[in-house]
Each structure stands twice: as C-alpha cells, then as structure tokens.
Amino acid sequence: MTFTKNSRIAQSYAVLILAGRMTIDSVPNVGNLRAVVTEILTGEQTVA
C-alpha cells in the first residue's frame, strides 16, 4: 500500500502527533506510512 501527503490516514497521524497524543514511533510501519507522516511533519521529501 502506498500513501501520499494527501492520504487521510497520514494526515490524521500527523495531527495526533502534533497534538501530543502519539509519537512517530507509534505510527504503524505499513508501506510508506511512517515515512509520509514524517514528511508531513518535517516538510521534507523522503526517498523511499
């Protein structure tokens, strides 16, 4: 499964992390989900 910055699940995890409810380590490492959430949070593009 491939996620993008526009994927609702990736955006939801980013919001939860910014709110202090989760950490990046608690994001499931499924497909590129963790990388995309990191990309949303840092504003940098990651290479998969």
C-alpha positions in Angstrom: 0.0 0.0 0.0 1.3 3.4 -0.9 0.4 6.6 1.0 0.8 10.2 0.0 0.7 13.5 1.9 -2.9 13.7 0.8 -3.8 10.4 2.4 -6.3 11.0 5.2 -4.7 8.4 7.5 -1.3 10.0 7.1 -2.8 13.5 7.9 -4.6 12.1 10.9 -1.5 10.6 12.4 0.4 13.9 11.8 -2.4 15.8 13.6 -2.3 13.3 16.6 1.5 13.7 16.8 1.3 17.5 16.7 -1.3 17.4 19.5 1.0 15.2 21.6 -1.4 12.2 21.6 1.0 9.9 19.7 4.7 9.7 18.7 6.2 8.9 15.3 7.2 5.5 16.8 3.6 4.6 17.4 2.7 5.1 13.7 2.4 1.6 12.1 5.3 0.8 9.7 3.0 -0.2 6.9 4.0 0.5 3.4 5.4 4.0 3.4 3.0 5.4 6.0 5.6 6.3 8.7 7.8 8.0 6.0 4.9 10.0 4.7 3.9 11.1 8.2 7.5 12.2 8.9 7.4 14.1 5.6 4.3 15.9 6.6 5.7 16.8 10.0 9.1 18.0 8.7 8.1 19.4 5.3 10.9 17.5 3.7 10.5 14.9 1.0 11.8 11.4 1.9 13.1 8.9 -0.6 11.5 5.5 -0.4 
